[in-house]
Protein backbone atom coordinates (compact mmCIF):
# COMPACT_ATOMS: atom_id res chain seq x y z
CA UNK A 1 0.00 0.00 0.00
CA UNK A 2 2.84 2.37 0.83
CA UNK A 3 4.55 1.60 -2.47
CA UNK A 4 1.35 2.46 -4.33
CA UNK A 5 1.12 5.76 -2.42
CA UNK A 6 4.75 6.57 -3.22
CA UNK A 7 4.13 5.83 -6.86
CA UNK A 8 1.16 8.19 -6.95
CA UNK A 9 3.38 10.97 -5.61
CA UNK A 10 5.51 10.84 -8.74
CA UNK A 11 4.88 14.21 -10.42
CA UNK A 12 4.34 13.08 -13.97
CA UNK A 13 2.06 10.20 -13.09
CA UNK A 14 0.03 12.26 -10.61
CA UNK A 15 -0.57 15.05 -13.11
CA UNK A 16 -1.63 12.54 -15.76
CA UNK A 17 -4.01 10.82 -13.32
CA UNK A 18 -5.52 14.09 -12.09
CA UNK A 19 -5.92 15.38 -15.65
CA UNK A 20 -7.76 12.19 -16.64
CA UNK A 21 -10.05 12.33 -13.60
CA UNK A 22 -10.85 16.01 -14.17
CA UNK A 23 -11.40 15.46 -17.90
CA UNK A 24 -13.76 12.51 -17.29
CA UNK A 25 -15.68 14.42 -14.61
CA UNK A 26 -16.09 17.56 -16.73
CA UNK A 27 -16.96 15.54 -19.85
CA UNK A 28 -19.63 13.51 -18.07
CA UNK A 29 -21.09 16.65 -16.47
CA UNK A 30 -21.29 18.57 -19.76
CA UNK A 31 -22.67 15.58 -21.66
CA UNK A 32 -25.25 15.02 -18.94
CA UNK A 33 -26.48 18.62 -19.23
CA UNK A 34 -26.41 18.68 -23.02
CA UNK A 35 -28.06 15.30 -23.61
CA UNK A 36 -30.62 15.85 -20.86
CA UNK A 37 -31.70 19.07 -22.56
CA UNK A 38 -31.76 17.95 -26.19
CA UNK A 39 -32.70 14.28 -25.67
CA UNK A 40 -35.55 14.90 -23.27
CA UNK A 41 -37.83 12.85 -25.54
CA UNK A 42 -35.25 10.04 -25.77
CA UNK A 43 -34.74 9.24 -22.12
CA UNK A 44 -33.78 5.64 -22.74
CA UNK A 45 -30.90 6.57 -25.08
CA UNK A 46 -29.78 9.32 -22.69
CA UNK A 47 -29.69 7.05 -19.64
CA UNK A 48 -28.09 4.14 -21.48
CA UNK A 49 -25.40 6.33 -23.05
CA UNK A 50 -24.54 7.95 -19.70
CA UNK A 51 -24.20 4.49 -18.12
CA UNK A 52 -21.85 3.31 -20.89
CA UNK A 53 -19.78 6.54 -20.72
CA UNK A 54 -19.44 6.18 -16.94
CA UNK A 55 -18.11 2.62 -17.32
CA UNK A 56 -15.66 3.83 -20.00
CA UNK A 57 -14.49 6.66 -17.72
CA UNK A 58 -13.79 4.19 -14.90
CA UNK A 59 -11.78 1.97 -17.25
CA UNK A 60 -9.83 5.02 -18.52
CA UNK A 61 -8.93 6.05 -14.97
CA UNK A 62 -7.70 2.53 -14.17
CA UNK A 63 -5.56 2.53 -17.33
CA UNK A 64 -3.79 5.81 -16.48
CA UNK A 65 -3.07 4.79 -12.89
CA UNK A 66 0.72 4.82 -12.36
CA UNK A 67 0.94 1.09 -11.79
CA UNK A 68 2.83 -1.76 -13.29
CA UNK A 69 1.32 -3.56 -16.23
CA UNK A 70 0.65 -6.64 -14.12
CA UNK A 71 -1.12 -4.70 -11.36
CA UNK A 72 -3.10 -2.65 -13.90
CA UNK A 73 -4.19 -5.85 -15.59
CA UNK A 74 -5.28 -7.26 -12.24
CA UNK A 75 -7.37 -4.14 -11.52
CA UNK A 76 -8.99 -4.32 -14.93
CA UNK A 77 -9.69 -8.00 -14.40
CA UNK A 78 -11.17 -7.23 -10.97
CA UNK A 79 -13.40 -4.52 -12.46
CA UNK A 80 -14.51 -6.92 -15.18
CA UNK A 81 -15.28 -9.59 -12.61
CA UNK A 82 -17.29 -7.12 -10.50
CA UNK A 83 -19.20 -5.96 -13.57
CA UNK A 84 -19.90 -9.54 -14.63
CA UNK A 85 -20.91 -10.48 -11.09
CA UNK A 86 -23.33 -7.55 -10.91
CA UNK A 87 -24.89 -8.66 -14.18
CA UNK A 88 -25.14 -12.25 -12.93
CA UNK A 89 -26.45 -11.61 -9.41
CA UNK A 90 -28.69 -8.66 -10.22
CA UNK A 91 -30.00 -9.95 -13.53
CA UNK A 92 -33.53 -10.14 -12.15
CA UNK A 93 -33.57 -6.56 -10.85
CA UNK A 94 -31.40 -3.61 -11.83
CA UNK A 95 -29.29 -5.09 -14.62
CA UNK A 96 -32.20 -7.26 -15.68
CA UNK A 97 -34.36 -4.19 -16.22
CA UNK A 98 -31.59 -2.57 -18.27
CA UNK A 99 -31.23 -5.65 -20.46
CA UNK A 100 -35.01 -5.84 -20.85
CA UNK A 101 -35.09 -2.14 -21.77
CA UNK A 102 -32.49 -2.74 -24.48
CA UNK A 103 -34.57 -5.66 -25.76
CA UNK A 104 -37.70 -3.52 -25.94
CA UNK A 105 -35.86 -0.81 -27.86
CA UNK A 106 -34.44 -3.34 -30.32
CA UNK A 107 -37.85 -4.94 -30.95
CA UNK A 108 -39.51 -1.51 -31.36
CA UNK A 109 -43.03 -2.87 -31.04
CA UNK A 110 -44.15 -0.14 -28.60
CA UNK A 111 -44.25 3.60 -29.27
CA UNK A 112 -45.24 6.42 -26.96
CA UNK A 113 -48.99 6.90 -27.04
CA UNK A 114 -49.80 3.27 -27.96
CA UNK A 115 -52.55 1.38 -26.17
CA UNK A 116 -50.94 -1.59 -24.43
CA UNK A 117 -52.09 -4.38 -22.11
CA UNK A 118 -49.63 -6.28 -19.92
CA UNK A 119 -50.53 -8.50 -16.97
CA UNK A 120 -54.05 -7.04 -16.57
CA UNK A 121 -52.76 -3.46 -16.82
CA UNK A 122 -54.26 -1.54 -19.73
CA UNK A 123 -53.40 2.01 -20.76
CA UNK A 124 -51.30 4.16 -23.06
CA UNK A 125 -47.52 4.32 -22.94
CA UNK A 126 -46.25 7.72 -21.78
CA UNK A 127 -42.57 7.07 -20.99
CA UNK A 128 -39.96 4.46 -21.92
CA UNK A 129 -36.92 4.66 -19.64
CA UNK A 130 -33.83 2.61 -18.97
CA UNK A 131 -35.39 0.73 -16.06
CA UNK A 132 -39.15 1.02 -16.48
CA UNK A 133 -42.10 1.97 -18.65
CA UNK A 134 -44.83 4.37 -17.56
CA UNK A 135 -48.43 3.70 -18.58
CA UNK A 136 -51.44 5.99 -18.14
CA UNK A 137 -54.57 3.96 -17.39
CA UNK A 138 -58.21 4.68 -18.22
CA UNK A 139 -58.55 6.27 -14.77
CA UNK A 140 -55.76 8.74 -15.75
CA UNK A 141 -53.45 7.13 -13.19
CA UNK A 142 -49.76 6.68 -13.98
CA UNK A 143 -48.50 3.10 -13.50
CA UNK A 144 -44.79 2.28 -13.51
CA UNK A 145 -43.98 -1.15 -14.94
CA UNK A 146 -40.41 -2.55 -14.68
CA UNK A 147 -38.92 -3.41 -18.04
CA UNK A 148 -38.28 -7.00 -16.97
CA UNK A 149 -42.02 -7.31 -16.34
CA UNK A 150 -42.65 -6.12 -19.89
CA UNK A 151 -40.55 -8.93 -21.38
CA UNK A 152 -41.74 -11.60 -18.93
CA UNK A 153 -45.46 -11.28 -19.68
CA UNK A 154 -47.16 -11.11 -23.09
CA UNK A 155 -47.77 -7.52 -24.21
CA UNK A 156 -50.74 -6.62 -26.40
CA UNK A 157 -50.24 -3.47 -28.47
CA UNK A 158 -53.11 -1.80 -30.33
CA UNK A 159 -51.91 -0.88 -33.82
CA UNK A 160 -52.19 2.74 -34.94
CA UNK A 161 -53.58 1.54 -38.27
CA UNK A 162 -56.70 0.23 -36.58
CA UNK A 163 -58.09 -2.46 -34.32
CA UNK A 164 -61.14 -4.66 -33.82
CA UNK A 165 -63.66 -3.43 -31.24
CA UNK A 166 -65.99 -6.14 -29.96
CA UNK A 167 -68.49 -6.81 -27.20
CA UNK A 168 -70.49 -9.90 -26.22
CA UNK A 169 -74.16 -10.19 -25.34
CA UNK A 170 -76.35 -13.12 -24.27
CA UNK A 171 -79.87 -13.47 -25.69
CA UNK A 172 -82.57 -16.12 -25.48
CA UNK A 173 -83.16 -19.01 -27.86
CA UNK A 174 -86.63 -17.70 -28.68
CA UNK A 175 -85.24 -14.89 -30.87
CA UNK A 176 -84.17 -15.76 -34.44
CA UNK A 177 -80.45 -15.38 -34.92
CA UNK A 178 -80.97 -13.64 -38.27
CA UNK A 179 -82.99 -10.92 -36.58
CA UNK A 180 -80.32 -10.47 -33.90
CA UNK A 181 -77.46 -10.38 -36.42
CA UNK A 182 -79.21 -7.72 -38.47
CA UNK A 183 -79.67 -5.42 -35.47
CA UNK A 184 -76.14 -5.98 -34.17
CA UNK A 185 -74.65 -5.12 -37.58
CA UNK A 186 -76.69 -1.90 -37.62
CA UNK A 187 -75.47 -1.15 -34.09
CA UNK A 188 -71.84 -1.49 -35.19
CA UNK A 189 -72.49 1.00 -37.99
CA UNK A 190 -74.15 3.39 -35.52
CA UNK A 191 -71.01 3.23 -33.36
CA UNK A 192 -68.79 4.21 -36.31
CA UNK A 193 -67.26 0.79 -36.94
CA UNK A 194 -66.54 -0.56 -40.41
CA UNK A 195 -66.92 -4.10 -41.72
CA UNK A 196 -69.06 -5.23 -38.81
CA UNK A 197 -69.65 -8.95 -38.27
CA UNK A 198 -71.48 -11.17 -35.76
CA UNK A 199 -70.29 -14.46 -34.27
CA UNK A 200 -72.01 -17.01 -32.03
CA UNK A 201 -69.55 -17.65 -29.22
CA UNK A 202 -71.46 -20.10 -27.06
CA UNK A 203 -74.69 -22.10 -26.90
CA UNK A 204 -75.52 -22.09 -23.21
CA UNK A 205 -78.22 -23.90 -21.29
CA UNK A 206 -80.53 -20.88 -21.29
CA UNK A 207 -79.05 -18.35 -23.73
CA UNK A 208 -76.91 -17.82 -26.80
CA UNK A 209 -73.77 -15.66 -26.56
CA UNK A 210 -73.27 -13.36 -29.55
CA UNK A 211 -70.16 -11.34 -30.34
CA UNK A 212 -70.50 -8.15 -32.37
CA UNK A 213 -67.28 -6.67 -33.73
CA UNK A 214 -66.09 -4.12 -36.26
CA UNK A 215 -62.95 -2.37 -37.44
CA UNK A 216 -61.96 0.95 -35.85
CA UNK A 217 -59.47 3.04 -37.84
CA UNK A 218 -58.95 5.89 -35.37
CA UNK A 219 -57.68 4.15 -32.22
CA UNK A 220 -57.44 7.42 -30.29
CA UNK A 221 -61.22 7.12 -29.67
CA UNK A 222 -61.09 3.51 -28.50
CA UNK A 223 -62.82 4.05 -25.15
CA UNK A 224 -65.56 6.27 -26.55
CA UNK A 225 -66.31 3.96 -29.47
CA UNK A 226 -66.56 0.92 -27.19
CA UNK A 227 -69.06 2.79 -25.02
CA UNK A 228 -70.97 3.95 -28.10
CA UNK A 229 -71.16 0.34 -29.30
CA UNK A 230 -72.84 -0.70 -26.05
CA UNK A 231 -75.28 2.20 -26.41
CA UNK A 232 -76.03 1.34 -30.03
CA UNK A 233 -76.62 -2.35 -29.27
CA UNK A 234 -79.00 -1.42 -26.46
CA UNK A 235 -80.92 1.03 -28.62
CA UNK A 236 -81.15 -1.24 -31.68
CA UNK A 237 -82.34 -4.31 -29.78
CA UNK A 238 -84.91 -2.39 -27.77
CA UNK A 239 -86.17 -0.63 -30.92
CA UNK A 240 -86.74 -4.07 -32.47
CA UNK A 241 -88.62 -5.24 -29.36
CA UNK A 242 -85.83 -7.65 -28.33
CA UNK A 243 -85.45 -8.08 -24.59
CA UNK A 244 -81.97 -8.05 -23.05
CA UNK A 245 -82.61 -9.79 -19.78
CA UNK A 246 -81.58 -12.98 -18.02
CA UNK A 247 -83.87 -15.93 -18.86
CA UNK A 248 -84.24 -16.66 -15.14
CA UNK A 249 -85.90 -13.28 -14.79
CA UNK A 250 -88.87 -14.71 -16.70
CA UNK A 251 -89.69 -16.97 -13.77
CA UNK A 252 -89.83 -14.13 -11.25
CA UNK A 253 -92.10 -11.70 -13.08
CA UNK A 254 -94.97 -10.01 -11.29
CA UNK A 255 -98.59 -10.95 -11.97
CA UNK A 256 -98.90 -8.40 -14.76
CA UNK A 257 -96.90 -9.44 -17.81
CA UNK A 258 -94.89 -6.55 -19.14
CA UNK A 259 -91.85 -6.57 -21.48
CA UNK A 260 -88.63 -5.37 -19.87
CA UNK A 261 -87.99 -2.68 -22.47
CA UNK A 262 -87.79 0.98 -21.44
CA UNK A 263 -89.85 3.58 -23.25
CA UNK A 264 -88.03 5.39 -26.00
CA UNK A 265 -86.76 8.80 -24.97
CA UNK A 266 -86.67 11.69 -27.43
CA UNK A 267 -83.63 13.64 -26.34
CA UNK A 268 -81.16 15.91 -27.99
CA UNK A 269 -78.49 14.24 -30.07
CA UNK A 270 -75.78 12.75 -27.91
CA UNK A 271 -72.33 14.27 -28.03
CA UNK A 272 -69.86 12.26 -30.06
CA UNK A 273 -66.64 13.92 -28.96
CA UNK A 274 -63.81 11.94 -27.38
CA UNK A 275 -63.83 13.86 -24.08
CA UNK A 276 -63.29 10.59 -22.22
CA UNK A 277 -59.94 10.02 -23.92
CA UNK A 278 -58.94 13.66 -23.46
CA UNK A 279 -59.60 13.46 -19.75
CA UNK A 280 -58.03 10.03 -19.16
CA UNK A 281 -55.00 10.19 -21.47
CA UNK A 282 -53.73 13.77 -21.31
CA UNK A 283 -50.08 12.79 -20.84
CA UNK A 284 -50.33 9.89 -23.29
CA UNK A 285 -51.71 12.23 -25.99
CA UNK A 286 -48.77 14.59 -25.48
CA UNK A 287 -46.28 11.71 -25.65
CA UNK A 288 -47.91 10.44 -28.84
CA UNK A 289 -47.81 13.94 -30.35
CA UNK A 290 -44.10 14.24 -29.56
CA UNK A 291 -43.42 10.89 -31.20
CA UNK A 292 -45.29 11.94 -34.36
CA UNK A 293 -43.46 15.28 -34.57
CA UNK A 294 -40.08 13.62 -33.99
CA UNK A 295 -40.83 11.08 -36.74
CA UNK A 296 -41.71 13.90 -39.15
CA UNK A 297 -38.47 15.74 -38.25
CA UNK A 298 -36.39 12.60 -38.82
CA UNK A 299 -38.03 11.98 -42.22
CA UNK A 300 -37.48 15.58 -43.39
CA UNK A 301 -33.89 15.58 -42.10
CA UNK A 302 -33.19 12.33 -43.96
CA UNK A 303 -34.75 13.76 -47.11
CA UNK A 304 -32.64 16.88 -46.79
CA UNK A 305 -29.47 14.85 -46.24
CA UNK A 306 -30.08 12.37 -49.07
CA UNK A 307 -31.00 15.08 -51.58
CA UNK A 308 -28.07 17.43 -51.11
CA UNK A 309 -27.26 17.53 -54.80
CA UNK A 310 -30.69 16.95 -56.28
CA UNK A 311 -32.90 19.33 -54.30
CA UNK A 312 -33.48 22.79 -55.68
CA UNK A 313 -33.06 25.94 -53.62
CA UNK A 314 -36.82 26.46 -53.26
CA UNK A 315 -37.48 22.89 -52.17
CA UNK A 316 -34.55 22.93 -49.77
CA UNK A 317 -35.73 26.22 -48.28
CA UNK A 318 -39.24 24.84 -47.89
CA UNK A 319 -37.96 21.76 -46.03
CA UNK A 320 -35.73 23.86 -43.77
CA UNK A 321 -38.63 26.20 -42.96
CA UNK A 322 -40.84 23.21 -42.14
CA UNK A 323 -38.11 21.80 -39.90
CA UNK A 324 -37.95 25.08 -37.98
CA UNK A 325 -41.71 24.98 -37.40
CA UNK A 326 -41.64 21.32 -36.35
CA UNK A 327 -38.73 21.86 -33.95
CA UNK A 328 -40.61 24.76 -32.36
CA UNK A 329 -43.70 22.55 -32.00
CA UNK A 330 -41.53 19.77 -30.55
CA UNK A 331 -40.09 22.10 -27.90
CA UNK A 332 -43.58 23.32 -26.97
CA UNK A 333 -44.95 19.79 -26.68
CA UNK A 334 -41.95 18.66 -24.61
CA UNK A 335 -42.47 21.56 -22.23
CA UNK A 336 -46.19 20.71 -21.95
CA UNK A 337 -45.33 17.06 -21.29
CA UNK A 338 -42.88 18.08 -18.60
CA UNK A 339 -45.47 20.31 -16.92
CA UNK A 340 -48.16 17.62 -17.25
CA UNK A 341 -45.90 15.02 -15.65
CA UNK A 342 -45.15 17.38 -12.76
CA UNK A 343 -48.85 18.11 -12.30
CA UNK A 344 -49.84 14.42 -12.27
CA UNK A 345 -47.11 13.52 -9.82
VENVEN-V656735 format. One record per residue. N is the residue number from 1. OMEGA is omega in radians with two decimals (999 if undefined). D_FIRST is the distance of its C-alpha to the first C-alpha in Angstrom with 1 decimal. Layout:
n={N/N}
omega={OMEGA/OMEGA}
d_first={D_FIRST/D_FIRST}
This chain:
n={1/2/3/4/5/6/7/8/9/10/11/12/13/14/15/16/17/18/19/20/21/22/23/24/25/26/27/28/29/30/31/32/33/34/35/36/37/38/39/40/41/42/43/44/45/46/47/48/49/50/51/52/53/54/55/56/57/58/59/60/61/62/63/64/65/66/67/68/69/70/71/72/73/74/75/76/77/78/79/80/81/82/83/84/85/86/87/88/89/90/91/92/93/94/95/96/97/98/99/100/101/102/103/104/105/106/107/108/109/110/111/112/113/114/115/116/117/118/119/120/121/122/123/124/125/126/127/128/129/130/131/132/133/134/135/136/137/138/139/140/141/142/143/144/145/146/147/148/149/150/151/152/153/154/155/156/157/158/159/160/161/162/163/164/165/166/167/168/169/170/171/172/173/174/175/176/177/178/179/180/181/182/183/184/185/186/187/188/189/190/191/192/193/194/195/196/197/198/199/200/201/202/203/204/205/206/207/208/209/210/211/212/213/214/215/216/217/218/219/220/221/222/223/224/225/226/227/228/229/230/231/232/233/234/235/236/237/238/239/240/241/242/243/244/245/246/247/248/249/250/251/252/253/254/255/256/257/258/259/260/261/262/263/264/265/266/267/268/269/270/271/272/273/274/275/276/277/278/279/280/281/282/283/284/285/286/287/288/289/290/291/292/293/294/295/296/297/298/299/300/301/302/303/304/305/306/307/308/309/310/311/312/313/314/315/316/317/318/319/320/321/322/323/324/325/326/327/328/329/330/331/332/333/334/335/336/337/338/339/340/341/342/343/344/345}
omega={3.14/3.12/3.10/3.13/3.12/3.14/-3.14/-3.13/3.10/-2.96/-3.08/-3.11/-3.12/3.13/3.14/-3.14/-3.14/3.13/3.13/-3.14/-3.13/-3.14/-3.14/-3.12/-3.13/-3.12/3.14/3.14/-3.13/3.12/3.12/3.13/-3.09/-3.09/3.13/-3.13/-3.03/3.08/-3.11/3.11/3.10/-3.03/-3.12/3.14/3.14/-3.10/-3.13/3.14/3.12/3.09/-3.14/3.14/3.11/3.10/3.12/3.13/3.12/3.11/3.13/3.14/3.10/-3.10/-3.08/3.07/-3.12/-3.11/3.06/-3.11/-3.13/-3.13/3.10/3.10/3.12/3.11/3.10/3.11/3.11/3.12/3.10/3.12/3.13/3.12/3.12/3.14/3.13/3.10/-3.10/-3.03/-3.13/-3.07/-3.14/-3.11/-3.00/-3.11/3.12/3.10/3.11/3.13/3.12/3.09/3.08/3.13/3.14/3.14/3.12/-3.14/3.10/3.11/-3.14/3.05/3.12/-3.12/-3.13/2.96/3.11/3.04/3.10/3.09/3.10/3.04/-3.10/3.13/3.14/-3.11/3.14/3.13/3.03/-3.06/-3.09/-3.04/-3.03/3.01/3.12/-3.11/3.06/-3.05/3.14/3.09/-3.12/3.07/3.09/-3.12/3.11/-3.11/3.08/-3.12/-3.13/3.07/-3.13/-3.13/3.13/-3.10/3.07/-3.13/3.08/-3.12/3.08/-3.09/3.10/-3.12/3.11/-3.14/3.09/3.06/-3.06/3.00/3.13/-3.13/-3.14/-3.14/-3.06/3.13/-3.06/-3.12/3.13/-3.11/3.12/3.12/3.13/-3.12/3.14/-3.11/3.13/3.08/3.10/3.12/3.11/3.09/3.11/-3.12/3.12/3.13/3.13/3.06/-3.13/3.10/-3.09/3.08/2.97/-3.04/-3.06/3.02/-3.09/-3.14/-3.06/-3.06/3.09/3.13/3.12/3.06/3.08/-3.07/3.10/-3.07/3.10/-3.11/-3.11/-3.07/3.12/3.14/-3.01/-3.10/-3.11/-3.12/3.10/3.09/3.12/3.12/3.07/3.13/-3.09/3.10/3.13/-3.10/-3.10/-3.11/3.12/3.12/3.12/3.07/3.09/-3.13/3.03/-3.06/-3.14/3.12/3.14/3.11/-3.14/-3.09/-3.07/-3.13/3.07/-3.08/-3.12/-3.14/-3.12/3.13/3.14/3.11/-3.13/3.09/-3.13/3.13/3.08/-3.11/3.05/-3.11/-3.10/3.12/-3.10/3.14/-3.12/-3.12/3.12/3.11/-3.14/-3.12/-3.04/-2.99/-3.14/-3.10/3.13/3.10/3.11/3.13/3.11/3.11/3.12/3.12/-3.14/3.14/-3.14/3.10/3.12/3.12/3.14/-3.14/3.13/3.12/3.11/3.11/3.13/-3.11/-3.09/-3.09/-3.11/-3.09/-3.04/-3.11/3.06/-3.10/-3.13/-3.13/3.11/3.12/3.12/3.14/-3.13/3.10/3.12/3.09/3.11/3.13/-3.12/3.11/3.08/3.09/-3.14/3.12/3.13/-3.12/3.10/3.10/3.10/3.13/3.11/3.13/3.13/3.11/3.10/-3.12/-3.12/-3.14/999}
d_first={0.0/3.8/5.4/5.2/6.3/8.7/9.9/10.8/12.8/15.0/18.3/19.6/16.7/16.2/20.0/20.2/17.6/19.4/22.7/22.0/20.9/24.0/26.3/25.4/25.8/29.1/30.4/29.9/31.5/34.5/35.0/35.0/37.7/39.7/39.7/40.3/43.3/44.9/44.0/45.0/47.4/44.8/42.2/41.1/40.3/38.6/36.3/35.6/34.9/32.5/30.6/30.4/29.4/26.5/25.2/25.7/23.8/20.7/21.0/21.6/18.5/16.3/18.4/17.9/14.1/13.3/11.9/13.7/16.7/15.6/12.3/14.5/17.2/15.2/14.3/18.0/19.1/17.2/18.8/22.1/22.0/21.4/24.3/26.5/25.9/26.8/29.9/30.8/30.4/31.7/34.4/37.1/35.9/33.7/33.1/36.5/38.2/36.6/37.8/41.2/41.4/40.8/43.5/45.9/45.4/46.0/49.1/50.5/53.1/52.6/53.2/53.1/56.4/57.2/58.7/56.5/56.8/53.8/54.0/57.0/55.5/57.8/57.3/56.4/52.9/51.7/48.0/45.8/42.1/38.9/38.9/42.5/46.1/48.3/52.0/54.9/57.4/61.2/60.7/58.6/55.5/52.1/50.4/46.8/46.5/43.1/43.0/42.5/45.7/47.5/46.7/47.3/50.8/53.7/54.1/57.6/57.9/61.2/62.0/62.9/65.9/67.5/67.5/70.0/71.0/72.7/74.0/75.9/79.0/81.2/85.0/87.9/89.7/93.0/91.9/92.3/89.0/90.6/91.4/87.8/86.2/88.4/87.4/83.7/83.7/85.4/82.8/80.0/81.8/82.3/78.5/77.9/76.7/77.8/79.0/79.4/80.0/80.7/79.5/80.6/77.5/79.0/82.4/82.0/84.5/85.9/84.5/83.4/80.0/80.1/77.3/78.0/75.6/75.5/73.3/71.6/70.6/69.0/66.2/65.4/68.4/67.5/67.8/71.0/72.7/71.9/73.5/76.4/77.0/77.4/79.8/81.8/82.1/83.3/85.8/87.1/87.7/89.4/91.6/92.7/93.5/90.7/89.3/85.5/85.5/84.5/87.4/87.2/88.2/91.6/92.3/91.6/93.8/96.2/99.9/100.3/99.0/97.0/94.6/91.0/90.9/90.4/92.9/91.9/90.7/91.7/88.7/87.3/85.2/81.8/78.9/77.0/74.0/70.5/69.6/67.9/65.3/64.9/64.2/61.9/59.9/59.4/55.7/56.3/59.2/56.9/54.2/56.9/58.3/55.0/54.6/58.1/57.6/54.3/56.0/58.9/56.5/54.7/58.1/59.4/56.2/56.4/60.1/59.5/56.8/58.9/62.0/60.9/63.7/66.3/66.4/68.8/68.1/69.9/68.2/64.8/65.5/66.7/63.5/61.3/63.4/63.1/59.3/59.3/61.3/59.2/56.0/57.5/58.7/55.2/53.6/56.3/55.9/52.1/52.6/55.2/52.9/50.1/52.6/54.1/50.8/50.0/53.5/53.3/50.0}
